[in-house]
């Protein structure tokens, strides 16, 4: 590695993805130490000089399998601060899955706006930039951070995956709720350009309050079409299954679903195994460690996001355009 190369670290919980990002950049991960103490405290430090170097740290902030989202956030913040104190020229956090991005507004009296608090923590340790993938609410994310941010999209990965399916049969892109209609339209338009034929859109009405989901209206035509349900994440999978069954009941030939982040909590494995779904497509921003291997083999496709992050880091380091990277 020359002095002109970026210095790339990946904390232990996201090392596998970090290795692939490093491979995409044609460099090696830089060495670091993570040490746990008997009382539950910990420290992390670089084992190479970062003075006057551009540093990038990969850490996905999902819970499990061995550390909670809070643990991973704390370790990342301390490591970013250590790089700043070690005279790094710049410090960039590369966060494939950003925790607390769903708590972006007050929905109940005296609610916290946790997305904004997380942003303040990154700023407090001196981070220069945060790079992430498909946050739940882009406007809230951009408004919460005062440091520079880059928001990458998994949409190009999904377009590439579904193009062979959409090329020879009628397709409709479905949002499982009204809030995701813009995402569905964007994916549909990109898929249209890729296959050079019409791709319809539809959405399912959904309201959530106190963990209770209501609403059942369906807008759009899915009969005799292949339905692709698109969302930013799958948690328990209930929303996706509800939309999939609605599509089946209305005459869809097959139902696929694509979501950037597969959390797969609670009974998500049973949801994915349901006959209503043909295939579930996610990225590797969150490893599917909670799923039974048989379910993963039969239904799950995990797309590699490492080339996307590698190219983003290259463009940031060389002054290239992130806007061009996320366009489809």
Residue pairs with C-beta under 8 A, 6 or more apart in sequence:
1 7
1 27
1 28
1 30
3 53
5 27
6 25
6 27
6 53
6 54
6 55
6 56
6 313
6 317
7 30
7 46
7 48
7 50
7 53
7 54
7 55
7 56
7 88
8 18
8 21
8 22
8 25
8 27
8 29
8 30
8 55
8 56
8 57
8 58
8 313
9 18
9 29
9 30
9 32
9 46
9 55
9 56
9 57
9 58
9 79
10 17
10 18
10 19
10 21
10 22
10 29
10 57
10 58
10 59
11 18
11 32
11 34
11 44
11 57
11 58
11 59
11 72
11 75
11 76
11 79
12 34
13 59
13 60
13 66
13 67
13 72
13 75
14 58
14 59
14 60
14 96
15 29
16 287
17 58
17 60
17 96
17 284
17 305
17 306
17 309
18 29
18 58
19 29
20 304
20 306
20 310
21 58
21 94
21 306
21 309
21 310
21 313
22 28
22 29
22 310
23 306
23 310
24 306
24 307
24 309
24 310
24 311
25 310
25 313
25 314
30 46
30 47
30 48
31 46
31 47
31 48
32 44
32 45
32 46
32 47
32 79
33 43
33 44
33 45
33 47
34 42
34 43
34 44
34 75
35 42
35 43
35 44
36 42
37 43
42 75
42 78
43 78
44 75
44 78
44 79
44 82
45 79
45 82
46 55
46 79
46 82
46 83
46 86
49 86
50 83
50 86
50 87
50 88
51 86
51 87
51 88
52 87
52 88
52 89
53 88
53 89
54 88
54 89
54 90
54 92
54 317
55 83
55 88
55 89
55 90
55 91
55 92
56 92
56 94
56 313
57 76
57 79
57 80
57 83
57 91
57 92
57 93
57 94
58 94
58 96
58 309
59 72
59 75
59 76
59 79
59 93
59 94
59 95
60 72
60 95
60 96
60 97
60 285
60 286
61 69
61 72
61 73
61 76
61 95
61 97
61 98
61 99
62 69
62 72
62 97
62 99
62 261
62 263
62 285
62 286
63 69
63 72
63 99
64 289
64 290
65 289
65 290
67 75
69 99
69 100
70 99
72 99
73 99
73 118
73 121
76 93
76 95
77 121
77 122
77 124
77 125
78 125
80 91
80 93
80 122
80 125
80 126
80 127
81 125
81 126
83 91
84 91
84 125
84 126
84 127
90 128
90 129
91 126
91 127
91 128
91 129
92 127
92 128
92 129
92 130
92 131
92 313
92 316
93 122
93 127
93 129
93 130
93 131
94 131
94 132
94 309
94 312
94 313
95 130
95 131
95 132
96 132
96 133
96 283
96 284
96 285
96 286
96 305
96 309
97 132
97 133
97 261
97 285
97 286
98 118
98 130
98 132
98 135
98 141
99 118
100 114
100 115
100 117
100 118
101 115
101 132
101 135
101 136
101 137
101 140
101 141
102 136
102 137
103 111
103 112
103 113
103 114
103 115
104 113
104 114
104 115
104 116
104 136
104 137
104 140
104 141
104 144
105 111
105 113
105 137
105 140
106 113
113 144
115 137
115 140
115 141
115 144
116 144
118 144
119 144
119 145
119 146
119 147
122 130
122 145
122 147
123 145
123 146
123 147
127 147
128 147
128 148
129 147
129 148
129 149
129 150
129 316
130 145
130 147
130 148
130 149
130 150
131 149
131 150
131 152
131 309
131 312
131 313
131 316
132 141
132 149
132 150
132 151
132 152
133 151
133 152
133 153
133 154
133 260
133 261
133 283
133 285
133 305
133 308
133 309
134 151
134 152
134 153
134 154
134 232
134 233
134 260
134 261
135 141
135 151
135 232
136 232
136 233
138 151
141 149
141 151
142 149
142 151
150 312
150 316
150 322
151 326
152 308
152 309
152 312
152 322
152 325
152 326
153 326
153 328
154 260
154 283
154 303
154 305
154 308
155 186
155 187
155 190
155 326
155 328
156 190
156 308
156 326
156 328
157 283
157 303
157 304
157 305
157 308
158 187
158 230
158 258
158 281
158 303
159 187
159 190
159 191
159 194
159 328
160 194
161 258
161 281
161 301
161 303
162 171
162 191
162 228
162 256
162 258
162 281
163 191
163 194
163 195
165 171
165 226
165 228
165 256
166 191
166 194
166 195
166 197
166 199
166 226
166 228
167 195
167 197
169 225
169 226
169 253
170 200
170 224
170 225
170 226
171 191
171 199
171 200
171 225
171 226
171 227
171 228
172 199
172 200
172 201
172 202
172 220
172 221
172 222
172 225
172 226
172 227
172 228
172 252
173 184
173 185
173 187
173 188
173 191
173 199
173 200
173 201
173 202
173 227
173 228
173 230
174 184
174 201
174 202
174 203
174 204
174 220
174 222
174 227
174 228
174 229
174 230
174 243
174 247
175 181
175 183
175 184
175 201
175 202
175 203
175 204
175 229
175 230
175 231
176 203
176 204
176 206
176 229
176 231
176 239
176 240
176 242
176 243
177 203
177 204
177 205
177 206
177 239
178 203
178 205
178 206
180 203
180 230
180 231
180 232
181 201
181 203
183 230
183 231
183 232
184 201
184 202
184 203
184 230
185 201
187 228
187 230
187 258
188 199
188 200
188 201
189 199
190 328
191 199
192 198
192 199
193 328
194 328
200 220
200 221
200 225
201 220
202 218
202 219
202 220
202 221
202 222
202 227
203 218
203 219
203 220
204 215
204 216
204 217
204 218
204 219
204 242
204 243
204 246
205 215
205 216
205 217
205 218
205 219
206 213
206 214
206 215
206 239
206 242
207 213
207 214
207 215
208 214
213 238
213 239
213 242
216 246
218 246
218 250
222 247
222 250
222 251
222 252
223 250
223 251
223 252
224 251
224 252
224 253
225 252
225 253
226 252
226 253
226 254
226 255
226 256
227 244
227 247
227 252
227 254
227 255
227 256
228 255
228 256
228 257
228 258
229 240
229 243
229 244
229 247
229 255
229 256
229 257
229 258
230 257
230 258
230 259
231 239
231 240
231 257
231 258
231 259
232 259
232 260
232 261
233 259
233 260
233 261
233 262
233 263
234 240
234 257
234 259
234 261
234 262
234 263
234 264
234 268
234 280
234 282
235 263
235 264
235 265
235 266
235 268
236 265
236 266
236 267
236 268
236 271
237 264
237 267
237 268
237 271
237 272
238 271
240 257
240 259
240 271
240 277
240 280
241 271
241 274
241 276
241 277
243 257
244 255
244 257
244 274
244 276
244 277
245 276
247 255
247 276
248 255
248 276
254 278
255 276
255 277
255 278
256 277
256 278
256 279
256 280
256 281
257 277
257 279
257 280
257 281
258 280
258 281
258 282
259 280
259 281
259 282
260 282
260 283
260 285
261 282
261 283
261 285
261 286
262 280
262 282
262 283
262 286
262 288
262 300
262 302
263 286
263 290
264 272
264 286
264 288
264 290
264 291
265 290
268 290
268 291
269 290
269 291
269 292
269 295
271 277
272 280
272 291
272 295
272 299
272 300
273 295
273 298
273 299
277 299
279 299
279 300
279 301
280 299
280 300
280 301
281 300
281 301
281 303
282 288
282 300
282 301
282 302
282 303
283 302
283 303
283 304
283 305
284 302
284 303
284 304
284 305
284 306
285 305
288 296
288 300
288 302
291 300
296 302
308 325
311 325
312 322
312 325
314 320
315 321
315 322
315 325
316 322
